[in-house]
C-alpha cells in the first residue's frame, strides 16, 4: 500500500495568483497593461476560472483594476499607497527587532550569515529579490511574529513593485545587502538602537527610489497623455 501524500496542495487559483502577481511585481506586466484571461490561462496552463479568481484577489491589493465591459488592467504606481505600505512595514519590522535580539540563537545567526553570503554573491535583481524577502521574513520569524509577514505582504503590493524597480539601478543590490549585514551585526552586538536605525533607514530608501523613478520613468505612474483629436483640414504650411 502506497504511503499517503500529506504534502499540502496549492489550488489552481493560488498558483495563478502567485504567478500573475510575480509578473506584475517584476514589471513583466507593466503599469497600464491590459491582461487577457485567455492568454494568461494558456501561458500558465490552466483554465480561465482560476485566472479570474486570482485576478479578483490581486485587485483587492490594488495591483490590477477590473473595468466592466473593458478588461483588467495593471494599475499604475501610486506614491501615496507606496508610502502607506512602507509605514506599515516599518512599524511591524522595526518593532519586532527587540524580540528578535532576545530570541536569536547561534544557529539562527549562522543561518542568517549564510543567507547574507548568498546575497553578496548575487549579480542581478532576479537573484537578490527573493533573498531580500527571506532575510526580512526570517527576522520576523526569530522574533516570533512570522504570521505578521502575511500582514506585511498584503499591504505591500505597490511597495514590492517600487522596491523591485529600485533594484534596477536607483540603488545597487550590494548596498541593500550591506544594509542587511549592518542590521544583523548590530543585533548580535546587542546594540538595539543601531539595529533599529539601520533597518528604518534601509526600509525608507524605497521612498527615495520612488522620487527618482517618478522623474525618470513617469509612464510607470500615470497613463501617457492622449493626443488631442483634431478635426477639419490641417492648416497649410
C-alpha positions as CSV (number, residue, x, y, z in Angstrom):
1,X,0.0,0.0,0.0
2,X,1.5,3.3,-1.1
3,X,2.2,5.9,1.6
4,X,-0.3,8.7,1.7
5,X,0.9,12.1,0.4
6,X,0.4,14.6,3.1
7,X,2.1,17.4,1.2
8,X,-0.2,20.5,1.1
9,X,-1.6,21.0,-2.4
10,X,-1.7,24.5,-3.8
11,X,-5.0,25.3,-5.5
12,X,-5.0,26.3,-9.2
13,X,-6.3,29.7,-8.1
14,X,-3.4,30.3,-5.7
15,X,-0.9,29.1,-8.2
16,X,-2.3,31.5,-10.7
17,X,-2.4,34.3,-8.1
18,X,1.3,33.8,-7.2
19,X,2.5,33.7,-10.8
20,X,0.4,36.7,-12.1
21,X,1.3,38.8,-9.0
22,X,5.0,38.0,-9.6
23,X,4.7,39.1,-13.3
24,X,3.3,42.5,-12.1
25,X,5.8,42.9,-9.2
26,X,8.7,42.2,-11.5
27,X,7.4,44.6,-14.2
28,X,6.9,41.9,-16.8
29,X,3.4,43.2,-17.0
30,X,3.9,46.9,-16.9
31,X,1.5,49.5,-15.5
32,X,-1.3,50.1,-17.9
33,X,-1.1,46.6,-19.5
34,X,-4.4,45.0,-20.4
35,X,-4.4,41.4,-19.1
36,X,-6.1,38.8,-21.2
37,X,-7.6,35.9,-19.2
38,X,-7.3,33.7,-22.3
39,X,-3.6,34.5,-22.7
40,X,-2.8,34.1,-19.0
41,X,-4.7,30.7,-18.9
42,X,-2.7,29.5,-21.9
43,X,0.6,30.7,-20.5
44,X,0.0,29.2,-17.1
45,X,-1.5,26.0,-18.4
46,X,-4.9,26.3,-16.6
47,X,-8.5,27.2,-17.3
48,X,-9.9,30.7,-17.2
49,X,-11.8,30.2,-13.9
50,X,-8.7,30.2,-11.6
51,X,-7.3,33.1,-13.6
52,X,-10.5,35.1,-13.0
53,X,-10.4,34.2,-9.3
54,X,-6.7,35.1,-9.0
55,X,-7.3,38.5,-10.6
56,X,-10.1,39.3,-8.1
57,X,-7.6,38.6,-5.3
58,X,-4.9,40.8,-6.9
59,X,-7.5,43.5,-7.5
60,X,-8.0,43.6,-3.7
61,X,-4.3,44.5,-3.3
62,X,-4.8,47.3,-5.8
63,X,-2.3,45.8,-8.4
64,X,-5.0,45.5,-11.1
65,X,-8.2,47.3,-11.9
66,X,-11.1,45.4,-13.3
67,X,-13.2,47.6,-15.5
68,X,-16.6,46.2,-16.5
69,X,-17.0,45.8,-20.3
70,X,-13.4,46.8,-20.8
71,X,-11.0,44.4,-19.1
72,X,-8.4,44.0,-16.4
73,X,-5.5,46.5,-16.3
74,X,-2.3,46.6,-14.3
75,X,-2.6,49.7,-12.1
76,X,0.0,52.5,-12.2
77,X,2.3,53.0,-9.3
78,X,0.8,55.3,-6.6
79,X,3.4,57.1,-4.4
80,X,0.8,57.6,-1.7
81,X,0.0,53.9,-1.5
82,X,3.7,53.0,-1.5
83,X,4.2,55.4,1.4
84,X,1.3,53.9,3.4
85,X,2.6,50.4,2.8
86,X,6.1,51.4,3.8
87,X,4.8,52.9,7.0
88,X,3.0,49.6,7.9
89,X,6.1,47.6,7.1
90,X,8.4,49.8,9.1
91,X,6.1,49.7,12.1
92,X,6.0,45.9,12.1
93,X,9.6,45.1,11.3
94,X,11.3,47.7,13.4
95,X,9.1,47.0,16.5
96,X,9.9,43.3,16.2
97,X,13.7,43.7,16.4
98,X,13.7,43.8,20.2
99,X,12.2,40.3,20.4
100,X,14.5,39.2,17.6
101,X,17.5,40.3,19.6
102,X,16.3,38.4,22.6
103,X,15.4,35.2,20.7
104,X,18.3,34.9,18.2
105,X,20.4,31.7,18.7
106,X,23.9,30.9,17.4
107,X,22.3,28.6,14.8
108,X,19.9,31.3,13.6
109,X,22.8,33.8,13.4
110,X,24.8,31.3,11.4
111,X,21.9,30.7,9.0
112,X,21.5,34.5,8.5
113,X,25.2,34.9,7.8
114,X,24.9,32.2,5.2
115,X,21.9,34.0,3.7
116,X,23.9,37.3,3.6
117,X,26.8,35.5,1.9
118,X,24.4,34.3,-0.8
119,X,23.1,37.9,-1.2
120,X,26.7,39.1,-1.6
121,X,27.1,36.6,-4.5
122,X,24.1,37.9,-6.4
123,X,24.7,39.7,-9.7
124,X,21.1,40.5,-10.6
125,X,17.9,41.8,-9.0
126,X,16.2,38.5,-10.0
127,X,18.6,36.6,-7.8
128,X,18.6,39.1,-5.0
129,X,14.9,39.9,-4.6
130,X,13.8,36.5,-3.1
131,X,16.8,36.5,-0.8
132,X,15.9,40.0,0.4
133,X,12.4,38.8,1.2
134,X,13.8,35.8,3.0
135,X,16.0,38.0,5.2
136,X,13.2,40.2,6.4
137,X,10.8,37.3,6.9
138,X,13.4,35.4,8.9
139,X,13.9,38.3,11.3
140,X,10.2,38.3,11.9
141,X,10.2,34.6,12.5
142,X,13.0,34.8,15.0
143,X,11.0,37.4,16.8
144,X,8.1,35.0,17.0
145,X,6.0,37.1,14.5
146,X,6.2,35.0,11.4
147,X,2.5,35.3,10.8
148,X,2.9,39.1,10.7
149,X,4.6,38.6,7.3
150,X,1.2,37.9,5.8
151,X,0.0,41.3,7.0
152,X,3.1,42.9,5.6
153,X,2.7,41.1,2.3
154,X,-1.0,42.1,1.9
155,X,-0.1,45.7,2.4
156,X,2.9,46.0,0.1
157,X,1.9,45.1,-3.4
158,X,2.7,48.6,-4.7
159,X,5.7,48.7,-2.4
160,X,7.1,45.5,-3.8
161,X,6.9,46.9,-7.3
162,X,8.7,50.0,-6.3
163,X,11.4,48.0,-4.4
164,X,11.9,45.6,-7.3
165,X,12.3,48.5,-9.8
166,X,14.5,50.3,-7.3
167,X,16.9,47.4,-7.6
168,X,17.3,48.3,-11.3
169,X,19.8,50.9,-10.6
170,X,18.5,53.6,-8.3
171,X,20.4,51.8,-5.5
172,X,22.6,48.9,-6.1
173,X,21.9,45.4,-4.7
174,X,25.3,45.4,-3.0
175,X,24.2,48.5,-0.9
176,X,21.0,46.7,0.2
177,X,22.9,43.6,1.1
178,X,25.3,45.8,3.1
179,X,22.3,47.2,5.0
180,X,21.2,43.7,5.9
181,X,24.7,42.9,7.3
182,X,24.7,46.1,9.4
183,X,21.3,45.3,10.9
184,X,22.5,41.7,11.8
185,X,25.8,42.9,13.2
186,X,24.0,45.4,15.4
187,X,21.6,42.8,16.7
188,X,24.4,40.4,17.5
189,X,26.4,43.2,19.2
190,X,23.4,43.9,21.4
191,X,23.0,47.4,20.0
192,X,19.2,47.6,19.5
193,X,19.2,51.3,18.8
194,X,21.7,50.9,16.0
195,X,19.8,47.9,14.6
196,X,16.5,49.8,14.6
197,X,18.1,52.9,13.0
198,X,19.8,50.8,10.3
199,X,16.6,48.9,9.5
200,X,14.5,52.0,9.5
201,X,16.9,53.8,7.1
202,X,17.0,50.7,4.9
203,X,13.3,50.4,4.6
204,X,12.9,54.1,3.8
205,X,15.2,54.1,0.8
206,X,12.2,52.9,-1.3
207,X,10.7,56.4,-0.9
208,X,13.8,58.0,-2.4
209,X,13.6,55.4,-5.2
210,X,10.1,56.4,-6.0
211,X,11.1,60.1,-6.3
212,X,13.9,59.1,-8.7
213,X,11.7,56.8,-10.7
214,X,8.9,59.3,-11.0
215,X,11.4,61.8,-12.5
216,X,13.0,59.3,-14.9
217,X,10.1,57.0,-15.7
218,X,6.8,58.9,-15.4
219,X,5.0,56.3,-17.5
220,X,5.0,53.9,-14.5
221,X,2.9,56.4,-12.5
222,X,0.3,57.6,-15.0
223,X,-1.1,56.9,-18.4
224,X,0.5,58.9,-21.2
225,X,-1.5,61.9,-22.3
226,X,-3.8,61.2,-25.2
227,X,-3.0,63.4,-28.1
228,X,-5.8,65.9,-28.8
229,X,-8.0,64.8,-31.6
230,X,-8.0,67.4,-34.4
231,X,-11.0,67.9,-36.7
232,X,-11.2,69.6,-40.0
233,X,-8.5,70.1,-42.6
234,X,-4.9,70.8,-41.3
235,X,-3.7,74.2,-42.0
236,X,-1.3,74.7,-44.9
237,X,2.3,75.4,-44.1
